[in-house]
Amino acid sequence: MTSQVAVYGTLKRGLRNDRWLGEARFVGTDRLIDITLYDLGPFPGAKQEASQGVEVEIFNVTADQMARLDQLEGFNTETPTAGLYDRVIFQTRHGPAWLYLFDILPHLQR
């Protein structure tokens, strides 16, 4: 069984963490206007709020690939809101896709 995941930071093709996607199949891109990116230093974090749009890449991933991404993003399926990121489904032009949202502190800059 496969799912779709939308990535917006270092997981995008050609960037430093794209290897975590392994053999995931690239589906396409979209621009999501209901997330905002924040600069967290070495990587961005997304928060669910209106923006001018954030370019995401969508991939088909297996359960094993999703588990690896959960590990990278600090997402725990047993306690979803206790980790570094939460995972939420967003509608994309390629269908529903999981996206990792960071629990942003208010003092961080876009």
N, C-alpha and C positions, 0 to 999 in steps of 0.2 A: 504494500500500500504506500502511496506517495502523498505528500502534502506540498503546498507551495509556501515559499518563504520570500519575503521582500527584504532586501538588504540596502543599507544607505551609507555605510562607512567603509571601514577597512576590509570588509568582506566583498566589496565590489570587485569585479574582474580586473586583474592587473595590480591590485593593491596588496598590502603586506599579509593580510589574513585570508585571501581568497582560497588558499590551499585547504582551509577548513571545510569548504564546500565539496572537496574531493571531486567525484565524477558527477555531481549534480548537473542536471540539464538546464541550461539557460533558456528561459521562456521569452523574456523581453523586458522592456522598461516601462515605467509609468511615472507620473508626477503626482504626488499626494499632497493635497492642500490642507489636510487636517493633522499634519505633524510639523513640528518645528525642531530644527537641530540646534544643539548647544555644544559649544567647544569645551571639551573636558580635558584638553591637553593632548595626550597621545591618540585620542579617538573621540568621535562625536557621540552624543547621546540624544535620543529623540524623546520629545514629550508630545502628548496628544493635545494640540492646540492649533488654531488656524494659522496659516502662513502663506507666503507667495508660492509655495510648492517646493517639495523636496524630491529630487530625482532618485528613484529606487530601481534596483534590478531584481527581477523575479526569477526564481529557480524552482524546479521540481526536485524535492528531496525525499529520500527514503527515511524510515524511522531511525535507522542507524545514523544517517547524516544529521537528522534533526537532533538526536541525542548528543552528537559531537558539538553542534552549534550551541545547544543548551549549556554544555560544559564550558565552552569559550565565554559565553555571555553571563555565566553565573546564575543561570535559571534552574530552579529546582521545581520539578513537576509536583512534588508532594506539598511544598509550601511556596506557591507561585509568587507571592508578594514579599517574601523574605530575602530574595536574592538581589543581586546587582541590577538585573533587568527583569521585567515582566514580559510575557509574550501575549500579544493581542492579535486577533484577526482583523485585517483591513480589507475592504473591497478594492480591487485593482481592475484595470481594464482587461486583465488576464484571469480574472476570477479571484476568489478569496485567497489571501496569503497571510501567513503569520509574520509579525513584525515585532522586534524587540524594543520595548520602551524603557528608558532609564528613569529611575526615581530621582528627578532633578531637584537640586537644592536651589532656592530662590535667588541666591547671589551669583549664579553662573550666568555667563554672557552667551548670547546667540552667536 
